[in-house]
Amino acid sequence: MDSYIIETYDLKKTLGNKKVLDGVSVKIKEKETFTIIGQSGVGKSVFLKHLIGLMRPDEGDIYIFGEKMDFDDEEKWNSVRKRFGMLFQGGALFDSLTVGENLYFVLENLKPELSEKEKIKAIKRALELVELKDTENLTVPSLSGGMMKRVALARAIVAEPAVVLFDEPTTGLDPITTASINELIFSLKNKINTTFIVVTHDIKSAKYISDRIAMIYKGKIIFIGTPDELSQTDNPYVVQFVNGLSEGPISA
């Protein structure tokens, strides 16, 4: 029997006069890589923000770790957020801190109970997992784009979260670096045994790293399935997007 770590039911959200989410219901399995695809502006990142309480739906329910979330209970949301890691689209590293200090900042806030020795050990392990051993003293401005992504990923996993959220993890990277980040995400998933939730418009990346893929179109989930099922679907909107025919709006 599948164990679901996150469940959403009929989420609806209107921003301005646009219905961004229009009844989004998904169940995300524990320890899977679940990827959300779709054109820019369809609500992928908005959905992600709902999962950590940065936005609240106009309608609908969210269950996290089996508990129904109360959108007015900020204390409960804070408790949940401590079990999430986040890889932001731009990395969001502190330029004034070294690589090690960026990771240390997370541990100070999420796991203050750890001793200094334990924090140093956690930092070294996280950097080794992203293949950046012995880089603690490097400055952020000295890093390449690919290294910045790896440091940001190390920071996302250093506190051993139950869930890691990825917001467009390969945006702005060249094809070779993109491939290396995809390989890292794929291999890392098997090493740290956690749940990955990825938002991307990169179909090639989604197919490579995912256990299951969902597509949002006009605020609704129009497809959920494995990468193989994505390739075989006859849904015209999914086919158009997957085949790269969606330079403009997907045909209605």
C-alpha positions, 0 to 999 in steps of 0.5 A: 500500500502506497504511503503518501507524504503530501496530499492536496484536494481541490486546491483553487487559487485566483491571483488578480483576475486569473484562476491559477489553480483550478481544483488541483488534487495530487497525492505524492508518495513517500520517497518518490521524485514527483515532477510538475511540468507546464508552461510558464505562468500555469501555476507550478511555483504557486502550487509549490508555495502552497505546500510550505504555507507561503500561499494559502488556497482560496479553496481546498485542503492540504495534508502533510505527513498525514495531518490536515493543515490549518492555514491559520496555524502558523506554528504548525506550518513552521514545524512542517517547514523545518522538515522541508529543504528548498532549492530556489531557482536562483540558488539564493546563496549568501554572497557574503558567506563562504560555502560552509557558512551558507550551510552552517546558517541552515543548521543554526536555524533548523537544528540548533541542538546539534553540537559544533562537531555534529554541524561540521560533520553534516556540512562535510557530508552534504558537500561530499554528496553533491561532489564538492568535497573540501570546498567549505572555505570557497567564496560564493562569487568565486563559484561557477554556475554549476557549482552554485547549484550544487552548493544550493542543493547541499544547503537544501539537504544539509539538515536531512529534510523529509522533503526537498522542493526544487524550483526550476533546478536547471534554469540558466545552465548550459546543456552540459551543466544541466546534464550533470545536475540532472545526474546529481539529482538522480543519484542523490535521490538514491543516497539520501532516501527522501522525497523530491518534488520538482517544478520544471519546464524542462521535459528532458530533465523531467523524464530523466529524474522522475518517478512520476510526472504531473502536467498543469494546464489552465490551472488543472492537472491534465496528466499524472503518470510515469515518464514512459506513460508521458511519452505514450499519452495521446492527450493533445495538450501534453503531446504538444508540450512534450514535443516542443511545439509550445513556443506560444500558448498551447492550442485550446 
